[in-house]
Amino acid sequence: MARDAQENTVMFKKGAEEVSRAREILVSVYEALKEKGYNPINQLVGYLLSGDPAYITSHKNARSMIRQLERDELLEELVRNYLERG
């Protein structure tokens, strides 16, 4: 009996290089938002939920940097960091 493809769990792994890049971008964007007087957490959440780059300042090229990665890559880094430290 064949198993339905929807029942199988898909696995993927990112290389250390990709994880490091996501972390560097998140930290840089966080710092740029903070420097401009924004609440970086709120702004990043707004961007991650909506995909609208207007949530991210262009200060220090932050908007351009964050758009170099897909939102799922950023979320993966945030979840990994949260769970590994918790």
PyMOL Python script that loads the backbone (N, CA, C, O; Angstrom):
from pymol import cmd

cmd.read_pdbstr("""\
ATOM      1  N   MET A   1       0.844  -1.169   0.000  1.00  0.00           N
ATOM      2  CA  MET A   1       0.000   0.000   0.000  1.00  0.00           C
ATOM      3  C   MET A   1       0.899   1.244   0.000  1.00  0.00           C
ATOM      4  O   MET A   1       1.762   1.383   0.867  1.00  0.00           O
ATOM      5  N   ALA A   2       0.703   2.136  -0.956  1.00  0.00           N
ATOM      6  CA  ALA A   2       1.526   3.342  -1.080  1.00  0.00           C
ATOM      7  C   ALA A   2       1.100   4.378  -0.053  1.00  0.00           C
ATOM      8  O   ALA A   2      -0.088   4.558   0.215  1.00  0.00           O
ATOM      9  N   ARG A   3       2.080   5.049   0.509  1.00  0.00           N
ATOM     10  CA  ARG A   3       1.787   6.102   1.483  1.00  0.00           C
ATOM     11  C   ARG A   3       1.548   7.409   0.751  1.00  0.00           C
ATOM     12  O   ARG A   3       2.200   7.700  -0.252  1.00  0.00           O
ATOM     13  N   ASP A   4       0.638   8.168   1.242  1.00  0.00           N
ATOM     14  CA  ASP A   4       0.343   9.474   0.678  1.00  0.00           C
ATOM     15  C   ASP A   4       1.528  10.411   0.936  1.00  0.00           C
ATOM     16  O   ASP A   4       2.083  10.412   2.035  1.00  0.00           O
ATOM     17  N   ALA A   5       1.915  11.192  -0.049  1.00  0.00           N
ATOM     18  CA  ALA A   5       3.067  12.095   0.078  1.00  0.00           C
ATOM     19  C   ALA A   5       2.867  13.117   1.194  1.00  0.00           C
ATOM     20  O   ALA A   5       3.844  13.599   1.765  1.00  0.00           O
ATOM     21  N   GLN A   6       1.628  13.453   1.511  1.00  0.00           N
ATOM     22  CA  GLN A   6       1.360  14.438   2.549  1.00  0.00           C
ATOM     23  C   GLN A   6       1.625  13.892   3.945  1.00  0.00           C
ATOM     24  O   GLN A   6       1.714  14.672   4.893  1.00  0.00           O
ATOM     25  N   GLU A   7       1.750  12.605   4.097  1.00  0.00           N
ATOM     26  CA  GLU A   7       1.991  12.003   5.401  1.00  0.00           C
ATOM     27  C   GLU A   7       3.470  11.988   5.773  1.00  0.00           C
ATOM     28  O   GLU A   7       3.811  11.792   6.939  1.00  0.00           O
ATOM     29  N   ASN A   8       4.337  12.188   4.813  1.00  0.00           N
ATOM     30  CA  ASN A   8       5.774  12.131   5.068  1.00  0.00           C
ATOM     31  C   ASN A   8       6.300  13.485   5.530  1.00  0.00           C
ATOM     32  O   ASN A   8       5.863  14.530   5.047  1.00  0.00           O
ATOM     33  N   THR A   9       7.222  13.456   6.451  1.00  0.00           N
ATOM     34  CA  THR A   9       7.859  14.671   6.941  1.00  0.00           C
ATOM     35  C   THR A   9       9.042  15.000   6.046  1.00  0.00           C
ATOM     36  O   THR A   9       9.866  14.134   5.750  1.00  0.00           O
ATOM     37  N   VAL A  10       9.122  16.231   5.625  1.00  0.00           N
ATOM     38  CA  VAL A  10      10.222  16.677   4.780  1.00  0.00           C
ATOM     39  C   VAL A  10      11.304  17.254   5.681  1.00  0.00           C
ATOM     40  O   VAL A  10      11.010  18.043   6.579  1.00  0.00           O
ATOM     41  N   MET A  11      12.540  16.868   5.450  1.00  0.00           N
ATOM     42  CA  MET A  11      13.662  17.388   6.239  1.00  0.00           C
ATOM     43  C   MET A  11      14.570  18.214   5.353  1.00  0.00           C
ATOM     44  O   MET A  11      14.767  17.913   4.175  1.00  0.00           O
ATOM     45  N   PHE A  12      15.113  19.253   5.940  1.00  0.00           N
ATOM     46  CA  PHE A  12      16.141  20.002   5.242  1.00  0.00           C
ATOM     47  C   PHE A  12      17.082  20.575   6.273  1.00  0.00           C
ATOM     48  O   PHE A  12      16.720  20.796   7.429  1.00  0.00           O
ATOM     49  N   LYS A  13      18.300  20.811   5.826  1.00  0.00           N
ATOM     50  CA  LYS A  13      19.314  21.381   6.707  1.00  0.00           C
ATOM     51  C   LYS A  13      19.993  22.528   5.995  1.00  0.00           C
ATOM     52  O   LYS A  13      20.200  22.494   4.782  1.00  0.00           O
ATOM     53  N   LYS A  14      20.329  23.525   6.752  1.00  0.00           N
ATOM     54  CA  LYS A  14      21.067  24.661   6.246  1.00  0.00           C
ATOM     55  C   LYS A  14      22.523  24.513   6.679  1.00  0.00           C
ATOM     56  O   LYS A  14      22.817  23.995   7.756  1.00  0.00           O
ATOM     57  N   GLY A  15      23.408  24.970   5.832  1.00  0.00           N
ATOM     58  CA  GLY A  15      24.817  24.957   6.191  1.00  0.00           C
ATOM     59  C   GLY A  15      25.117  26.033   7.210  1.00  0.00           C
ATOM     60  O   GLY A  15      24.362  26.997   7.339  1.00  0.00           O
ATOM     61  N   ALA A  16      26.196  25.882   7.926  1.00  0.00           N
ATOM     62  CA  ALA A  16      26.589  26.852   8.952  1.00  0.00           C
ATOM     63  C   ALA A  16      26.784  28.240   8.350  1.00  0.00           C
ATOM     64  O   ALA A  16      26.523  29.249   9.005  1.00  0.00           O
ATOM     65  N   GLU A  17      27.236  28.286   7.121  1.00  0.00           N
ATOM     66  CA  GLU A  17      27.463  29.550   6.430  1.00  0.00           C
ATOM     67  C   GLU A  17      26.152  30.326   6.258  1.00  0.00           C
ATOM     68  O   GLU A  17      26.110  31.538   6.474  1.00  0.00           O
ATOM     69  N   GLU A  18      25.092  29.629   5.872  1.00  0.00           N
ATOM     70  CA  GLU A  18      23.788  30.254   5.677  1.00  0.00           C
ATOM     71  C   GLU A  18      23.198  30.730   7.001  1.00  0.00           C
ATOM     72  O   GLU A  18      22.607  31.808   7.063  1.00  0.00           O
ATOM     73  N   VAL A  19      23.352  29.948   8.042  1.00  0.00           N
ATOM     74  CA  VAL A  19      22.842  30.316   9.367  1.00  0.00           C
ATOM     75  C   VAL A  19      23.559  31.555   9.863  1.00  0.00           C
ATOM     76  O   VAL A  19      22.926  32.470  10.392  1.00  0.00           O
ATOM     77  N   SER A  20      24.861  31.594   9.700  1.00  0.00           N
ATOM     78  CA  SER A  20      25.655  32.732  10.141  1.00  0.00           C
ATOM     79  C   SER A  20      25.228  34.004   9.406  1.00  0.00           C
ATOM     80  O   SER A  20      25.144  35.072  10.012  1.00  0.00           O
ATOM     81  N   ARG A  21      24.962  33.892   8.122  1.00  0.00           N
ATOM     82  CA  ARG A  21      24.549  35.041   7.318  1.00  0.00           C
ATOM     83  C   ARG A  21      23.201  35.575   7.802  1.00  0.00           C
ATOM     84  O   ARG A  21      23.023  36.786   7.931  1.00  0.00           O
ATOM     85  N   ALA A  22      22.263  34.683   8.067  1.00  0.00           N
ATOM     86  CA  ALA A  22      20.947  35.102   8.557  1.00  0.00           C
ATOM     87  C   ALA A  22      21.088  35.822   9.886  1.00  0.00           C
ATOM     88  O   ALA A  22      20.449  36.848  10.120  1.00  0.00           O
ATOM     89  N   ARG A  23      21.921  35.282  10.748  1.00  0.00           N
ATOM     90  CA  ARG A  23      22.126  35.900  12.061  1.00  0.00           C
ATOM     91  C   ARG A  23      22.754  37.289  11.915  1.00  0.00           C
ATOM     92  O   ARG A  23      22.322  38.237  12.572  1.00  0.00           O
ATOM     93  N   GLU A  24      23.750  37.407  11.074  1.00  0.00           N
ATOM     94  CA  GLU A  24      24.414  38.697  10.867  1.00  0.00           C
ATOM     95  C   GLU A  24      23.438  39.741  10.341  1.00  0.00           C
ATOM     96  O   GLU A  24      23.454  40.892  10.779  1.00  0.00           O
ATOM     97  N   ILE A  25      22.593  39.337   9.405  1.00  0.00           N
ATOM     98  CA  ILE A  25      21.619  40.267   8.847  1.00  0.00           C
ATOM     99  C   ILE A  25      20.611  40.682   9.905  1.00  0.00           C
ATOM    100  O   ILE A  25      20.304  41.868  10.025  1.00  0.00           O
ATOM    101  N   LEU A  26      20.096  39.744  10.667  1.00  0.00           N
ATOM    102  CA  LEU A  26      19.132  40.079  11.719  1.00  0.00           C
ATOM    103  C   LEU A  26      19.722  41.047  12.735  1.00  0.00           C
ATOM    104  O   LEU A  26      19.061  42.005  13.137  1.00  0.00           O
ATOM    105  N   VAL A  27      20.952  40.804  13.150  1.00  0.00           N
ATOM    106  CA  VAL A  27      21.598  41.673  14.134  1.00  0.00           C
ATOM    107  C   VAL A  27      21.814  43.072  13.548  1.00  0.00           C
ATOM    108  O   VAL A  27      21.564  44.070  14.223  1.00  0.00           O
ATOM    109  N   SER A  28      22.270  43.147  12.316  1.00  0.00           N
ATOM    110  CA  SER A  28      22.500  44.444  11.669  1.00  0.00           C
ATOM    111  C   SER A  28      21.208  45.233  11.516  1.00  0.00           C
ATOM    112  O   SER A  28      21.173  46.434  11.784  1.00  0.00           O
ATOM    113  N   VAL A  29      20.151  44.561  11.086  1.00  0.00           N
ATOM    114  CA  VAL A  29      18.850  45.219  10.913  1.00  0.00           C
ATOM    115  C   VAL A  29      18.308  45.669  12.266  1.00  0.00           C
ATOM    116  O   VAL A  29      17.787  46.777  12.392  1.00  0.00           O
ATOM    117  N   TYR A  30      18.430  44.821  13.263  1.00  0.00           N
ATOM    118  CA  TYR A  30      17.995  45.166  14.629  1.00  0.00           C
ATOM    119  C   TYR A  30      18.689  46.447  15.084  1.00  0.00           C
ATOM    120  O   TYR A  30      18.038  47.366  15.581  1.00  0.00           O
ATOM    121  N   GLU A  31      19.999  46.508  14.918  1.00  0.00           N
ATOM    122  CA  GLU A  31      20.766  47.672  15.358  1.00  0.00           C
ATOM    123  C   GLU A  31      20.373  48.932  14.589  1.00  0.00           C
ATOM    124  O   GLU A  31      20.269  50.008  15.177  1.00  0.00           O
ATOM    125  N   ALA A  32      20.155  48.807  13.284  1.00  0.00           N
ATOM    126  CA  ALA A  32      19.755  49.963  12.469  1.00  0.00           C
ATOM    127  C   ALA A  32      18.390  50.485  12.913  1.00  0.00           C
ATOM    128  O   ALA A  32      18.192  51.695  13.021  1.00  0.00           O
ATOM    129  N   LEU A  33      17.458  49.581  13.168  1.00  0.00           N
ATOM    130  CA  LEU A  33      16.130  49.991  13.633  1.00  0.00           C
ATOM    131  C   LEU A  33      16.219  50.700  14.982  1.00  0.00           C
ATOM    132  O   LEU A  33      15.573  51.724  15.205  1.00  0.00           O
ATOM    133  N   LYS A  34      17.024  50.141  15.867  1.00  0.00           N
ATOM    134  CA  LYS A  34      17.189  50.719  17.200  1.00  0.00           C
ATOM    135  C   LYS A  34      17.802  52.121  17.109  1.00  0.00           C
ATOM    136  O   LYS A  34      17.359  53.044  17.792  1.00  0.00           O
ATOM    137  N   GLU A  35      18.822  52.271  16.262  1.00  0.00           N
ATOM    138  CA  GLU A  35      19.478  53.571  16.090  1.00  0.00           C
ATOM    139  C   GLU A  35      18.512  54.642  15.600  1.00  0.00           C
ATOM    140  O   GLU A  35      18.637  55.812  15.961  1.00  0.00           O
ATOM    141  N   LYS A  36      17.553  54.239  14.780  1.00  0.00           N
ATOM    142  CA  LYS A  36      16.584  55.190  14.236  1.00  0.00           C
ATOM    143  C   LYS A  36      15.415  55.443  15.185  1.00  0.00           C
ATOM    144  O   LYS A  36      14.527  56.238  14.875  1.00  0.00           O
ATOM    145  N   GLY A  37      15.409  54.771  16.344  1.00  0.00           N
ATOM    146  CA  GLY A  37      14.387  55.025  17.350  1.00  0.00           C
ATOM    147  C   GLY A  37      13.148  54.150  17.242  1.00  0.00           C
ATOM    148  O   GLY A  37      12.151  54.397  17.920  1.00  0.00           O
ATOM    149  N   TYR A  38      13.204  53.132  16.395  1.00  0.00           N
ATOM    150  CA  TYR A  38      12.082  52.205  16.268  1.00  0.00           C
ATOM    151  C   TYR A  38      12.183  51.106  17.320  1.00  0.00           C
ATOM    152  O   TYR A  38      13.250  50.871  17.887  1.00  0.00           O
ATOM    153  N   ASN A  39      11.071  50.444  17.571  1.00  0.00           N
ATOM    154  CA  ASN A  39      11.087  49.238  18.389  1.00  0.00           C
ATOM    155  C   ASN A  39      11.450  48.096  17.430  1.00  0.00           C
ATOM    156  O   ASN A  39      10.604  47.658  16.649  1.00  0.00           O
ATOM    157  N   PRO A  40      12.693  47.612  17.479  1.00  0.00           N
ATOM    158  CA  PRO A  40      13.146  46.627  16.492  1.00  0.00           C
ATOM    159  C   PRO A  40      12.336  45.331  16.479  1.00  0.00           C
ATOM    160  O   PRO A  40      12.118  44.744  15.418  1.00  0.00           O
ATOM    161  N   ILE A  41      11.898  44.893  17.632  1.00  0.00           N
ATOM    162  CA  ILE A  41      11.125  43.650  17.700  1.00  0.00           C
ATOM    163  C   ILE A  41       9.800  43.822  16.948  1.00  0.00           C
ATOM    164  O   ILE A  41       9.443  42.991  16.112  1.00  0.00           O
ATOM    165  N   ASN A  42       9.078  44.897  17.248  1.00  0.00           N
ATOM    166  CA  ASN A  42       7.802  45.145  16.573  1.00  0.00           C
ATOM    167  C   ASN A  42       7.970  45.283  15.067  1.00  0.00           C
ATOM    168  O   ASN A  42       7.171  44.752  14.296  1.00  0.00           O
ATOM    169  N   GLN A  43       9.001  45.990  14.654  1.00  0.00           N
ATOM    170  CA  GLN A  43       9.229  46.208  13.227  1.00  0.00           C
ATOM    171  C   GLN A  43       9.577  44.894  12.522  1.00  0.00           C
ATOM    172  O   GLN A  43       9.079  44.626  11.429  1.00  0.00           O
ATOM    173  N   LEU A  44      10.419  44.087  13.136  1.00  0.00           N
ATOM    174  CA  LEU A  44      10.787  42.800  12.533  1.00  0.00           C
ATOM    175  C   LEU A  44       9.581  41.861  12.459  1.00  0.00           C
ATOM    176  O   LEU A  44       9.398  41.160  11.463  1.00  0.00           O
ATOM    177  N   VAL A  45       8.771  41.847  13.502  1.00  0.00           N
ATOM    178  CA  VAL A  45       7.564  41.008  13.481  1.00  0.00           C
ATOM    179  C   VAL A  45       6.636  41.474  12.359  1.00  0.00           C
ATOM    180  O   VAL A  45       6.097  40.651  11.618  1.00  0.00           O
ATOM    181  N   GLY A  46       6.450  42.775  12.233  1.00  0.00           N
ATOM    182  CA  GLY A  46       5.615  43.307  11.161  1.00  0.00           C
ATOM    183  C   GLY A  46       6.118  42.876   9.793  1.00  0.00           C
ATOM    184  O   GLY A  46       5.334  42.489   8.927  1.00  0.00           O
ATOM    185  N   TYR A  47       7.415  42.944   9.605  1.00  0.00           N
ATOM    186  CA  TYR A  47       7.999  42.521   8.330  1.00  0.00           C
ATOM    187  C   TYR A  47       7.819  41.024   8.102  1.00  0.00           C
ATOM    188  O   TYR A  47       7.426  40.598   7.015  1.00  0.00           O
ATOM    189  N   LEU A  48       8.104  40.235   9.121  1.00  0.00           N
ATOM    190  CA  LEU A  48       8.017  38.776   8.966  1.00  0.00           C
ATOM    191  C   LEU A  48       6.580  38.321   8.696  1.00  0.00           C
ATOM    192  O   LEU A  48       6.367  37.384   7.926  1.00  0.00           O
ATOM    193  N   LEU A  49       5.609  38.962   9.310  1.00  0.00           N
ATOM    194  CA  LEU A  49       4.210  38.583   9.107  1.00  0.00           C
ATOM    195  C   LEU A  49       3.663  39.052   7.757  1.00  0.00           C
ATOM    196  O   LEU A  49       2.901  38.337   7.106  1.00  0.00           O
ATOM    197  N   SER A  50       4.053  40.246   7.351  1.00  0.00           N
ATOM    198  CA  SER A  50       3.450  40.840   6.154  1.00  0.00           C
ATOM    199  C   SER A  50       4.301  40.713   4.894  1.00  0.00           C
ATOM    200  O   SER A  50       3.774  40.655   3.783  1.00  0.00           O
ATOM    201  N   GLY A  51       5.612  40.672   5.076  1.00  0.00           N
ATOM    202  CA  GLY A  51       6.510  40.688   3.922  1.00  0.00           C
ATOM    203  C   GLY A  51       6.728  42.083   3.372  1.00  0.00           C
ATOM    204  O   GLY A  51       7.413  42.250   2.363  1.00  0.00           O
ATOM    205  N   ASP A  52       6.158  43.084   4.018  1.00  0.00           N
ATOM    206  CA  ASP A  52       6.265  44.459   3.553  1.00  0.00           C
ATOM    207  C   ASP A  52       7.583  45.066   4.032  1.00  0.00           C
ATOM    208  O   ASP A  52       7.770  45.253   5.234  1.00  0.00           O
ATOM    209  N   PRO A  53       8.493  45.375   3.118  1.00  0.00           N
ATOM    210  CA  PRO A  53       9.797  45.922   3.516  1.00  0.00           C
ATOM    211  C   PRO A  53       9.717  47.314   4.124  1.00  0.00           C
ATOM    212  O   PRO A  53      10.709  47.806   4.662  1.00  0.00           O
ATOM    213  N   ALA A  54       8.551  47.962   4.049  1.00  0.00           N
ATOM    214  CA  ALA A  54       8.405  49.292   4.645  1.00  0.00           C
ATOM    215  C   ALA A  54       8.550  49.254   6.164  1.00  0.00           C
ATOM    216  O   ALA A  54       8.772  50.293   6.786  1.00  0.00           O
ATOM    217  N   TYR A  55       8.429  48.078   6.768  1.00  0.00           N
ATOM    218  CA  TYR A  55       8.639  47.946   8.212  1.00  0.00           C
ATOM    219  C   TYR A  55      10.112  48.107   8.593  1.00  0.00           C
ATOM    220  O   TYR A  55      10.432  48.338   9.759  1.00  0.00           O
ATOM    221  N   ILE A  56      10.991  47.987   7.624  1.00  0.00           N
ATOM    222  CA  ILE A  56      12.428  48.030   7.887  1.00  0.00           C
ATOM    223  C   ILE A  56      13.001  49.335   7.348  1.00  0.00           C
ATOM    224  O   ILE A  56      12.751  49.705   6.201  1.00  0.00           O
ATOM    225  N   THR A  57      13.757  50.015   8.167  1.00  0.00           N
ATOM    226  CA  THR A  57      14.388  51.265   7.774  1.00  0.00           C
ATOM    227  C   THR A  57      15.431  51.029   6.676  1.00  0.00           C
ATOM    228  O   THR A  57      15.995  49.942   6.552  1.00  0.00           O
ATOM    229  N   SER A  58      15.664  52.068   5.896  1.00  0.00           N
ATOM    230  CA  SER A  58      16.735  51.981   4.896  1.00  0.00           C
ATOM    231  C   SER A  58      18.073  52.427   5.506  1.00  0.00           C
ATOM    232  O   SER A  58      19.115  52.340   4.858  1.00  0.00           O
ATOM    233  N   HIS A  59      18.033  52.903   6.750  1.00  0.00           N
ATOM    234  CA  HIS A  59      19.248  53.318   7.472  1.00  0.00           C
ATOM    235  C   HIS A  59      20.248  52.165   7.494  1.00  0.00           C
ATOM    236  O   HIS A  59      19.899  51.023   7.793  1.00  0.00           O
ATOM    237  N   LYS A  60      21.479  52.486   7.175  1.00  0.00           N
ATOM    238  CA  LYS A  60      22.571  51.491   7.147  1.00  0.00           C
ATOM    239  C   LYS A  60      22.270  50.322   6.205  1.00  0.00           C
ATOM    240  O   LYS A  60      22.750  49.207   6.408  1.00  0.00           O
ATOM    241  N   ASN A  61      21.467  50.597   5.173  1.00  0.00           N
ATOM    242  CA  ASN A  61      21.161  49.601   4.151  1.00  0.00           C
ATOM    243  C   ASN A  61      20.374  48.402   4.700  1.00  0.00           C
ATOM    244  O   ASN A  61      20.398  47.323   4.107  1.00  0.00           O
ATOM    245  N   ALA A  62      19.682  48.585   5.823  1.00  0.00           N
ATOM    246  CA  ALA A  62      18.993  47.474   6.493  1.00  0.00           C
ATOM    247  C   ALA A  62      17.903  46.857   5.619  1.00  0.00           C
ATOM    248  O   ALA A  62      17.768  45.634   5.565  1.00  0.00           O
ATOM    249  N   ARG A  63      17.136  47.685   4.945  1.00  0.00           N
ATOM    250  CA  ARG A  63      16.042  47.162   4.114  1.00  0.00           C
ATOM    251  C   ARG A  63      16.586  46.292   2.986  1.00  0.00           C
ATOM    252  O   ARG A  63      16.036  45.232   2.687  1.00  0.00           O
ATOM    253  N   SER A  64      17.639  46.736   2.383  1.00  0.00           N
ATOM    254  CA  SER A  64      18.259  45.957   1.301  1.00  0.00           C
ATOM    255  C   SER A  64      18.839  44.649   1.826  1.00  0.00           C
ATOM    256  O   SER A  64      18.714  43.607   1.182  1.00  0.00           O
ATOM    257  N   MET A  65      19.469  44.703   2.988  1.00  0.00           N
ATOM    258  CA  MET A  65      20.066  43.499   3.577  1.00  0.00           C
ATOM    259  C   MET A  65      19.019  42.440   3.891  1.00  0.00           C
ATOM    260  O   MET A  65      19.192  41.266   3.563  1.00  0.00           O
ATOM    261  N   ILE A  66      17.926  42.866   4.532  1.00  0.00           N
ATOM    262  CA  ILE A  66      16.936  41.886   4.974  1.00  0.00           C
ATOM    263  C   ILE A  66      16.241  41.222   3.783  1.00  0.00           C
ATOM    264  O   ILE A  66      15.774  40.088   3.887  1.00  0.00           O
ATOM    265  N   ARG A  67      16.175  41.924   2.663  1.00  0.00           N
ATOM    266  CA  ARG A  67      15.531  41.365   1.481  1.00  0.00           C
ATOM    267  C   ARG A  67      16.437  40.371   0.752  1.00  0.00           C
ATOM    268  O   ARG A  67      15.995  39.733  -0.204  1.00  0.00           O
ATOM    269  N   GLN A  68      17.671  40.230   1.174  1.00  0.00           N
ATOM    270  CA  GLN A  68      18.582  39.242   0.591  1.00  0.00           C
ATOM    271  C   GLN A  68      18.203  37.819   0.993  1.00  0.00           C
ATOM    272  O   GLN A  68      18.609  36.855   0.344  1.00  0.00           O
ATOM    273  N   LEU A  69      17.428  37.694   2.057  1.00  0.00           N
ATOM    274  CA  LEU A  69      17.013  36.381   2.550  1.00  0.00           C
ATOM    275  C   LEU A  69      15.499  36.247   2.468  1.00  0.00           C
ATOM    276  O   LEU A  69      14.767  37.233   2.546  1.00  0.00           O
ATOM    277  N   GLU A  70      15.049  35.023   2.313  1.00  0.00           N
ATOM    278  CA  GLU A  70      13.617  34.751   2.362  1.00  0.00           C
ATOM    279  C   GLU A  70      13.165  34.845   3.824  1.00  0.00           C
ATOM    280  O   GLU A  70      13.946  34.602   4.743  1.00  0.00           O
ATOM    281  N   ARG A  71      11.915  35.194   4.018  1.00  0.00           N
ATOM    282  CA  ARG A  71      11.398  35.312   5.389  1.00  0.00           C
ATOM    283  C   ARG A  71      11.481  33.994   6.145  1.00  0.00           C
ATOM    284  O   ARG A  71      11.696  33.993   7.357  1.00  0.00           O
ATOM    285  N   ASP A  72      11.312  32.867   5.448  1.00  0.00           N
ATOM    286  CA  ASP A  72      11.396  31.580   6.145  1.00  0.00           C
ATOM    287  C   ASP A  72      12.805  31.324   6.670  1.00  0.00           C
ATOM    288  O   ASP A  72      12.973  30.664   7.695  1.00  0.00           O
ATOM    289  N   GLU A  73      13.816  31.839   5.979  1.00  0.00           N
ATOM    290  CA  GLU A  73      15.197  31.695   6.460  1.00  0.00           C
ATOM    291  C   GLU A  73      15.397  32.496   7.747  1.00  0.00           C
ATOM    292  O   GLU A  73      16.063  32.041   8.677  1.00  0.00           O
ATOM    293  N   LEU A  74      14.818  33.678   7.784  1.00  0.00           N
ATOM    294  CA  LEU A  74      14.919  34.512   8.984  1.00  0.00           C
ATOM    295  C   LEU A  74      14.166  33.875  10.147  1.00  0.00           C
ATOM    296  O   LEU A  74      14.660  33.853  11.275  1.00  0.00           O
ATOM    297  N   LEU A  75      12.984  33.364   9.874  1.00  0.00           N
ATOM    298  CA  LEU A  75      12.206  32.696  10.921  1.00  0.00           C
ATOM    299  C   LEU A  75      12.934  31.468  11.454  1.00  0.00           C
ATOM    300  O   LEU A  75      12.933  31.207  12.657  1.00  0.00           O
ATOM    301  N   GLU A  76      13.554  30.722  10.551  1.00  0.00           N
ATOM    302  CA  GLU A  76      14.299  29.538  10.978  1.00  0.00           C
ATOM    303  C   GLU A  76      15.421  29.920  11.943  1.00  0.00           C
ATOM    304  O   GLU A  76      15.627  29.254  12.957  1.00  0.00           O
ATOM    305  N   GLU A  77      16.127  30.970  11.630  1.00  0.00           N
ATOM    306  CA  GLU A  77      17.217  31.422  12.504  1.00  0.00           C
ATOM    307  C   GLU A  77      16.672  31.877  13.856  1.00  0.00           C
ATOM    308  O   GLU A  77      17.260  31.574  14.895  1.00  0.00           O
ATOM    309  N   LEU A  78      15.564  32.594  13.850  1.00  0.00           N
ATOM    310  CA  LEU A  78      14.972  33.057  15.110  1.00  0.00           C
ATOM    311  C   LEU A  78      14.508  31.889  15.972  1.00  0.00           C
ATOM    312  O   LEU A  78      14.753  31.874  17.179  1.00  0.00           O
ATOM    313  N   VAL A  79      13.847  30.922  15.370  1.00  0.00           N
ATOM    314  CA  VAL A  79      13.365  29.756  16.133  1.00  0.00           C
ATOM    315  C   VAL A  79      14.540  28.947  16.659  1.00  0.00           C
ATOM    316  O   VAL A  79      14.536  28.533  17.818  1.00  0.00           O
ATOM    317  N   ARG A  80      15.540  28.719  15.826  1.00  0.00           N
ATOM    318  CA  ARG A  80      16.723  27.958  16.256  1.00  0.00           C
ATOM    319  C   ARG A  80      17.383  28.634  17.448  1.00  0.00           C
ATOM    320  O   ARG A  80      17.691  27.990  18.451  1.00  0.00           O
ATOM    321  N   ASN A  81      17.594  29.929  17.327  1.00  0.00           N
ATOM    322  CA  ASN A  81      18.261  30.671  18.386  1.00  0.00           C
ATOM    323  C   ASN A  81      17.438  30.635  19.666  1.00  0.00           C
ATOM    324  O   ASN A  81      17.996  30.461  20.749  1.00  0.00           O
ATOM    325  N   TYR A  82      16.138  30.795  19.566  1.00  0.00           N
ATOM    326  CA  TYR A  82      15.272  30.788  20.738  1.00  0.00           C
ATOM    327  C   TYR A  82      15.293  29.431  21.440  1.00  0.00           C
ATOM    328  O   TYR A  82      15.434  29.360  22.661  1.00  0.00           O
ATOM    329  N   LEU A  83      15.153  28.373  20.675  1.00  0.00           N
ATOM    330  CA  LEU A  83      15.073  27.049  21.274  1.00  0.00           C
ATOM    331  C   LEU A  83      16.422  26.549  21.805  1.00  0.00           C
ATOM    332  O   LEU A  83      16.467  25.844  22.813  1.00  0.00           O
ATOM    333  N   GLU A  84      17.496  26.904  21.146  1.00  0.00           N
ATOM    334  CA  GLU A  84      18.807  26.449  21.601  1.00  0.00           C
ATOM    335  C   GLU A  84      19.273  27.188  22.844  1.00  0.00           C
ATOM    336  O   GLU A  84      20.095  26.665  23.596  1.00  0.00           O
ATOM    337  N   ARG A  85      18.774  28.367  23.071  1.00  0.00           N
ATOM    338  CA  ARG A  85      19.163  29.151  24.252  1.00  0.00           C
ATOM    339  C   ARG A  85      18.216  28.918  25.419  1.00  0.00           C
ATOM    340  O   ARG A  85      18.573  29.132  26.577  1.00  0.00           O
ATOM    341  N   GLY A  86      16.987  28.471  25.096  1.00  0.00           N
ATOM    342  CA  GLY A  86      15.952  28.332  26.114  1.00  0.00           C
ATOM    343  C   GLY A  86      16.119  27.100  26.898  1.00  0.00           C
ATOM    344  O   GLY A  86      15.326  26.831  27.800  1.00  0.00           O
TER     345      GLY A  86
END
""", "prot")
cmd.dss("prot")
cmd.show_as("cartoon", "prot")
cmd.util.cbc("prot")
cmd.orient("prot")
